[in-house]
Amino acid sequence: MSMAINYVSDINPSKESWKIIVRVTHLWHVPSYNNPSELQSIELVLMDEKGDKIQASIKRSMIMTYRNLLNEGESYTLMTFGVGLNSGDYKPTSHAYKINFLNITKVEVNRDASIPLYGFKFASYGDIISNRLDDKILV
């Protein structure tokens, strides 16, 4: 039996059996604080066909497993991942949760996905200079 496809807006920590189809809109490497030549994590912003976004993290112990499987701009089907709170001082998405890759997370290229290439949501200049935006979320 095939698992139902979920949307990013549905993701919460209530289960581990999520299946989403997303595009990697941003991918960056975070160096280790004590040794900048080593990676601490790989961070991603993922977007679904509705334009909803969520941050995802690949921690140091998982980097070798997933490093060469994910590329910015490509679409994937992701299954069986952890979900945790999206905390921190500066977040790339407003989603309450973030995805954590596990050693059982499945990643499959999805070339048929109808997800926009870019997920820009521009803020107005007025909102920026008047401080009406949440300063904890990157604009």
C-alpha positions in Angstrom: 0.0 0.0 0.0 1.4 3.4 -1.0 1.7 6.1 1.5 -0.4 9.3 1.0 1.4 12.5 0.0 1.4 15.1 2.7 1.9 18.9 2.4 4.5 20.9 4.2 1.8 22.8 6.1 0.6 19.5 7.6 4.0 18.5 9.1 4.2 18.3 12.9 5.9 16.0 15.4 2.8 13.7 15.9 4.2 11.0 13.6 7.3 9.8 11.7 5.5 8.4 8.6 5.4 11.6 6.6 5.8 11.5 2.8 6.3 14.9 1.0 7.3 16.0 -2.5 9.5 19.1 -2.3 12.0 21.2 -4.1 15.3 22.2 -2.5 15.1 26.0 -2.9 18.2 26.7 -0.7 21.1 24.5 0.5 24.0 25.6 2.6 26.8 24.0 4.6 27.4 25.0 8.3 31.0 24.7 9.4 31.9 23.4 12.8 32.5 26.2 15.3 35.7 24.7 16.6 37.1 23.5 13.3 35.8 25.5 10.3 37.2 22.9 7.9 34.7 20.3 9.2 31.0 20.4 8.5 28.6 20.7 11.5 25.4 20.3 9.3 23.8 20.8 6.0 20.8 23.0 6.1 18.0 23.2 3.5 14.8 25.1 2.7 12.2 22.8 1.1 9.1 24.0 -0.7 6.1 22.0 -1.8 3.7 22.6 -4.8 1.6 25.0 -2.7 4.6 27.2 -2.0 4.9 26.3 1.7 8.4 26.0 3.1 10.1 24.2 5.9 13.7 24.1 7.0 15.5 20.7 7.1 18.8 19.7 8.8 21.3 17.0 8.1 23.4 16.7 11.2 27.1 15.8 11.1 26.6 12.0 11.6 24.3 11.9 8.5 26.3 14.2 6.2 28.1 11.4 4.4 24.9 9.5 3.7 23.0 12.4 2.2 25.7 14.9 1.0 25.7 13.7 -2.7 21.9 12.9 -2.9 20.6 16.4 -2.6 21.0 19.4 -4.9 19.7 22.9 -4.8 16.9 23.3 -7.4 16.0 19.6 -7.6 12.8 18.0 -6.5 12.6 15.0 -4.2 10.2 12.7 -2.5 11.2 12.5 1.2 9.9 9.8 3.6 10.5 8.8 7.2 12.1 11.8 8.8 12.1 13.4 12.3 10.2 16.6 13.1 11.3 19.0 15.8 10.6 22.6 16.8 11.9 25.3 14.6 13.7 27.3 17.2 16.6 29.7 17.1 17.3 33.4 16.8 17.1 33.5 12.9 15.0 31.1 11.0 14.8 30.8 7.2 11.1 29.8 7.3 8.1 30.7 9.4 7.1 27.0 9.8 6.7 26.0 13.5 8.7 22.8 12.9 11.7 21.6 11.0 12.7 18.3 9.4 15.6 16.3 10.8 17.1 13.7 8.5 17.5 10.3 10.2 19.5 7.2 9.1 16.2 5.7 7.8 15.1 8.8 5.8 14.4 7.9 2.2 15.3 10.4 -0.6 14.1 9.8 -4.1 14.6 12.2 -7.1 11.1 13.3 -8.3 11.4 14.8 -11.9 7.6 14.9 -12.3 7.0 17.4 -9.4 5.1 20.5 -10.4 6.9 22.7 -7.8 7.9 26.3 -8.8 11.7 26.7 -9.2 11.8 29.8 -6.9 9.7 30.4 -3.8 10.2 34.1 -3.3 7.7 36.0 -1.1 8.8 39.6 -1.2 8.2 41.9 1.7 7.3 45.5 0.9 9.8 48.2 1.5 7.3 49.8 3.9 7.0 46.7 6.0 10.8 46.4 6.2 11.5 50.0 7.3 8.6 50.2 9.7 9.6 47.1 11.5 6.3 45.3 11.0 8.0 42.0 10.1 9.1 39.3 12.5 12.8 39.9 13.0 13.4 36.3 13.8 12.5 35.1 10.3 14.9 35.9 7.4 13.5 38.2 4.8 
